[in-house]
Amino acid sequence: MSLLSVWLALIASGASLEQDNGDSGNPQWGLGAMFYKRRCFKKVENVEDFSECMSVLDLPELALEGILGRLPPASLCQMAGVCQDLRKRCRSDHLWKSLFKEKWARIVGPSAFQEWQRQLILQAEQGAAVERPSRLWGWPLSCLWPFTWLNLQGPPSMVPPPDSLMAWYWALESGNFWFPAQVYNRENGHVGFMLSCYDAELNYDRATDTFKASRRYPPHGPRTIVIEEGVRWERLRAPPLDTPAHDLHASDCLSELQTGDHVEVQWRRNKEFPYGWWYGVVGHSEACDGNSRHCRCLSLETIWLEFNQYTLGSRWRRAAINRKTHREEGNEAEGFYGGIRKLNTKDEINIWKRLWPTETLE
């Protein structure tokens, strides 16, 4: 059995250390005690032989880093409470970077990190701990370290630096930070929002492993804020663009769009609402017979967008935009079509195909 497997087995079993009756002080129990060098007492012919035993801190650097790099977040936090040396190691950004990438990278993008940094600056300017602001995404730094969950006890110096990746990870994990992301199929897949994606602020619920999603409506409407609960991981993504939800995306792909390309199109009911992103494909013009040998659609100024989740003849099935002059097009009856984003990866396209409705929409 390798040293690593032995060590991980000791962690899992919570092995305790007994202290010799002749040694003063209280006995140390559990994981933390395994890291201290201690004196071993062996009686050989009534003579005590004091020898120094090896601790994990005596391991080669690569071996110790390998052990720490295989620990889950909670165990890594417990390890940080053992001693100053391990505290420094366990707070290392390179350890938490891999943990963050494994769990959060797919749904947490640069905009969420920027909001986190903005909150840190705001808290620093306000000084000591303040009450939680009324805004949904507000949170006090005093809440970011989940001592009760980790069952840690110790001085304030054990709390990680607020600008560390360790603190960033636990701000998300603890649910004390609302962060911007996007949610597929608004309102739990309501038929009117199938194959769409909208901007929201998310809050993680560790108990259910789901999210709350908050969406803001126009201030004069009957519902200024709507919160959807129980949102699962597969319905979430990090915003692929930094365009705010109320702004028109500057389309940079119109000149190259051709029949069969997969796209996302901004759409909103009226100009007071934020945009959502809707999945579609580029179709043939009405004059084209669809024969690839004779198709000249790429040379036309008009691009036909098709939303094949809707039945033939539906007013939502097709929309025409101008390749050269397109800005925002539409009306109050059928909504407004905004910017267009071409999908270039199979992963993005496959996510939309996985969300395809089981029945054709009217």
C-alpha positions in Angstrom: 0.0 0.0 0.0 1.4 3.4 -1.0 2.0 6.2 1.5 -0.8 8.2 0.0 -3.4 5.5 0.3 -2.3 4.9 3.9 -2.6 8.6 4.7 -6.1 8.9 3.1 -7.2 5.8 5.0 -6.1 7.5 8.2 -8.1 10.6 7.3 -11.2 8.5 6.6 -11.0 6.5 9.8 -10.4 9.6 12.0 -7.6 7.7 13.8 -6.8 9.1 17.2 -3.5 9.5 18.9 -3.0 8.4 22.5 -0.6 10.3 24.6 1.8 8.7 27.1 0.9 9.2 30.8 4.2 10.7 31.5 3.8 13.5 29.0 2.1 16.7 30.2 -0.8 18.5 28.6 -4.1 17.4 27.0 -4.2 14.6 24.5 -4.7 15.5 20.9 -7.3 13.8 18.8 -8.2 13.4 15.2 -6.8 14.7 12.0 -4.9 17.7 13.2 -2.7 15.7 15.6 -1.3 13.6 12.8 0.7 16.6 11.6 2.7 17.4 14.7 6.1 15.9 15.4 5.8 14.0 18.6 8.1 12.1 20.9 7.7 8.3 20.9 8.5 6.4 24.0 9.8 2.9 23.8 10.9 0.9 26.8 13.8 -1.3 26.2 15.1 -3.0 29.3 13.5 -0.4 31.5 15.2 2.4 29.7 13.1 5.0 27.9 14.4 5.6 24.4 13.2 9.0 23.1 13.1 9.1 19.3 11.7 11.6 16.9 8.8 10.2 14.8 8.2 11.4 11.2 5.2 13.6 10.6 3.5 14.4 7.3 5.2 17.7 7.3 8.5 15.8 6.9 7.3 14.4 3.6 8.9 15.6 0.3 7.3 18.7 -1.1 5.8 17.0 -4.1 4.3 14.2 -1.9 2.7 16.7 0.5 1.3 18.7 -2.3 -0.1 15.6 -3.9 -1.9 14.7 -0.6 -3.4 18.2 -0.2 -4.4 18.3 -3.9 -6.5 15.3 -3.5 -8.5 16.5 -0.5 -12.1 17.8 -0.8 -12.8 21.4 0.1 -14.1 20.7 3.7 -11.0 18.5 4.5 -8.7 21.1 3.1 -10.3 23.7 5.4 -9.9 21.4 8.4 -6.3 21.0 7.4 -5.8 24.7 7.4 -6.7 24.8 11.1 -3.9 22.5 12.2 -0.9 24.8 12.2 0.6 27.9 10.6 2.6 26.0 8.0 -0.4 24.0 6.8 -2.7 27.0 7.0 -0.4 28.8 4.5 -0.3 25.7 2.2 -4.0 25.0 2.4 -4.9 28.6 1.4 -2.8 28.4 -1.7 -4.6 29.7 -4.7 -3.3 26.9 -6.9 -5.1 24.3 -4.7 -8.4 26.2 -4.8 -8.1 27.0 -8.5 -8.5 23.3 -9.3 -11.4 22.9 -6.9 -13.1 26.0 -8.3 -12.6 24.8 -11.9 -14.1 21.4 -11.0 -17.3 22.7 -9.5 -17.9 26.3 -10.6 -16.1 27.2 -13.8 -19.0 26.2 -16.1 -21.5 28.5 -14.6 -19.4 31.3 -13.0 -17.8 33.7 -15.5 -15.7 36.9 -15.4 -18.8 39.0 -14.6 -19.4 37.1 -11.4 -15.8 37.5 -10.3 -15.9 41.2 -11.1 -19.0 41.6 -8.9 -17.2 39.7 -6.2 -14.2 42.1 -6.5 -16.6 45.1 -6.5 -18.1 43.8 -3.3 -14.7 43.5 -1.6 -13.8 47.0 -2.5 -17.2 48.2 -1.2 -16.7 46.4 2.1 -13.2 47.7 2.4 -14.5 51.3 2.0 -17.2 50.8 4.5 -14.8 49.4 7.1 -15.9 46.9 9.7 -18.8 44.5 9.4 -22.0 46.1 8.3 -25.6 44.9 8.1 -26.6 43.1 4.9 -27.8 45.5 2.3 -31.4 45.2 1.1 -30.2 44.3 -2.4 -30.5 40.6 -3.3 -26.9 40.1 -4.0 -25.6 41.9 -1.0 -23.7 40.0 1.7 -21.4 40.8 4.6 -17.9 39.4 4.6 -18.6 38.2 8.2 -20.8 35.5 6.6 -18.4 34.1 4.0 -16.6 31.7 6.3 -18.9 28.8 7.3 -17.4 27.9 10.7 -20.5 26.1 11.9 -20.6 23.8 8.8 -16.9 23.0 9.0 -17.0 22.6 12.8 -13.8 24.7 13.1 -12.8 26.7 16.2 -10.0 29.1 16.2 -8.9 32.8 16.3 -9.9 35.2 13.6 -6.5 34.7 12.0 -7.8 31.3 10.7 -10.3 33.1 8.5 -8.9 33.2 4.9 -7.9 36.5 3.3 -11.1 37.9 1.7 -9.4 38.3 -1.7 -8.2 34.7 -1.9 -9.6 32.0 -4.1 -10.4 30.0 -0.9 -12.7 32.9 0.2 -14.2 33.2 -3.3 -15.0 29.5 -3.4 -16.8 29.6 0.0 -18.7 32.8 -0.9 -20.3 30.8 -3.7 -20.6 27.5 -1.7 -22.2 29.1 1.4 -24.9 30.8 -0.6 -24.1 34.3 0.8 -23.2 35.7 -2.6 -25.7 36.3 -5.5 -23.8 36.1 -8.8 -24.7 36.8 -12.4 -25.2 33.9 -14.8 -27.7 32.7 -17.4 -30.6 30.2 -17.1 -32.0 28.0 -19.9 -35.8 27.7 -20.4 -37.2 30.3 -18.1 -39.8 29.5 -15.5 -39.0 25.8 -15.4 -39.5 25.3 -19.1 -42.7 27.2 -19.5 -43.9 26.6 -23.1 -43.5 30.3 -24.0 -39.8 30.3 -23.2 -38.6 26.9 -24.6 -35.1 27.1 -26.1 -34.3 30.4 -24.6 -31.8 31.6 -22.1 -32.0 34.7 -19.8 -29.8 36.7 -17.5 -30.3 36.2 -13.8 -28.7 36.4 -10.4 -28.1 33.0 -8.8 -27.8 31.9 -5.2 -26.6 28.4 -4.4 -28.5 26.2 -1.9 -26.0 23.6 -0.6 -28.7 21.5 1.1 -30.5 20.7 -2.1 -27.6 21.3 -4.6 -29.8 23.6 -6.6 -30.1 27.4 -7.1 -32.4 30.3 -6.8 -32.6 32.5 -9.9 -33.7 36.1 -9.6 -34.9 38.0 -12.6 -35.7 41.7 -12.7 -38.7 43.0 -14.6 -39.5 46.6 -15.5 -40.1 48.7 -12.3 -43.6 49.7 -13.2 -44.8 46.1 -13.8 -46.8 43.9 -11.4 -43.7 41.9 -10.5 -40.5 43.8 -10.2 -38.5 40.7 -9.1 -39.3 37.1 -9.8 -37.4 34.3 -8.1 -37.4 30.8 -9.5 -36.3 28.1 -7.0 -34.9 24.6 -7.5 -32.9 25.5 -10.6 -30.6 22.6 -11.4 -27.0 22.7 -12.7 -27.8 21.5 -16.2 -30.0 24.6 -16.8 -27.2 27.1 -16.1 -24.2 28.6 -17.9 -21.8 31.4 -17.5 -22.6 34.4 -19.8 -20.7 33.9 -23.0 -20.7 37.6 -23.7 -20.3 40.7 -21.5 -23.2 42.5 -23.1 -25.7 43.6 -20.4 -29.2 42.2 -20.7 -30.8 45.5 -21.7 -28.1 46.4 -24.3 -28.1 45.4 -28.0 -25.3 43.0 -28.8 -23.1 44.3 -31.6 -23.4 41.4 -34.1 -20.0 40.7 -35.7 -20.9 37.5 -37.7 -23.6 38.7 -40.1 -21.4 38.9 -43.1 -20.4 35.2 -42.8 -23.7 33.7 -41.8 -24.9 31.0 -44.2 -27.6 28.4 -44.3 -27.4 25.8 -41.6 -25.4 27.9 -39.1 -26.5 27.6 -35.5 -27.1 31.0 -33.8 -28.5 32.6 -30.6 -30.7 35.7 -31.2 -31.5 38.4 -28.7 -35.3 38.8 -28.4 -37.6 40.8 -26.0 -41.3 41.4 -25.8 -41.0 45.2 -25.7 -38.2 47.7 -25.3 -38.6 48.0 -21.6 -37.8 44.4 -20.9 -34.3 42.9 -21.0 -33.2 40.6 -23.8 -33.2 36.9 -23.7 -31.2 34.6 -26.0 -33.1 32.3 -28.3 -31.8 29.3 -30.2 -32.3 29.2 -34.0 -30.6 28.3 -37.3 -30.1 30.2 -40.5 -32.5 29.0 -43.1 -33.0 29.4 -46.9 -34.7 32.4 -48.5 -38.2 32.0 -49.7 -37.0 32.0 -53.3 -34.4 29.3 -52.7 -35.3 25.6 -53.3 -32.8 24.4 -50.7 -30.6 22.7 -53.2 -27.0 23.3 -52.0 -25.6 23.4 -55.6 -27.8 26.3 -56.6 -28.2 28.1 -53.2 -27.2 31.8 -53.3 -28.5 32.7 -49.9 -25.0 33.8 -48.7 -25.0 36.6 -51.4 -28.4 38.0 -50.3 -28.7 40.9 -47.9 -31.7 39.3 -46.2 -30.9 36.5 -43.6 -33.8 34.2 -42.7 -33.7 33.0 -39.1 -35.6 29.8 -38.3 -36.9 28.6 -35.0 -37.8 25.1 -35.7 -39.3 24.3 -32.3 -42.4 26.1 -33.7 -44.8 24.6 -36.2 -44.9 25.6 -39.9 -47.0 28.6 -40.3 -46.5 29.9 -36.8 -45.6 33.6 -36.6 -42.6 32.7 -34.5 -41.2 30.2 -37.0 -39.2 32.6 -39.2 -37.8 36.1 -39.0 -35.9 38.2 -41.6 -33.1 40.5 -40.8 -30.8 42.7 -43.0 -27.2 41.4 -43.2 -25.8 44.9 -43.7 -28.0 47.3 -41.7 -29.4 45.1 -38.9 -29.9 46.8 -35.6 -33.0 46.0 -33.6 -36.0 44.9 -35.7 -39.6 44.1 -34.8 -42.8 45.6 -33.3 -44.9 45.5 -30.2 -47.0 42.6 -31.6 -44.2 40.1 -32.4 -41.4 41.5 -30.2 -38.0 42.8 -31.1 -35.1 40.9 -32.5 -31.7 42.2 -31.4 -28.1 41.0 -31.8 -27.0 37.7 -33.2 -24.3 35.4 -31.9 -23.0 32.5 -34.0 -22.4 29.2 -32.2 -19.0 27.8 -33.1 -18.6 24.8 -30.8 -20.4 21.4 -30.8 -20.8 21.7 -27.0 -22.9 24.8 -27.2 -25.1 23.3 -30.0 -25.5 20.0 -28.1 -26.8 21.8 -25.0 -29.6 23.4 -27.0 -30.4 20.0 -28.7 -30.6 18.4 -25.3 -33.2 21.0 -24.2 -35.3 20.5 -27.3 -39.0 20.3 -26.4 -40.8 16.9 -26.7 -43.7 18.5 -28.6 -43.7 21.1 -31.4 -44.8 24.5 -30.2 -47.6 26.6 -31.7 
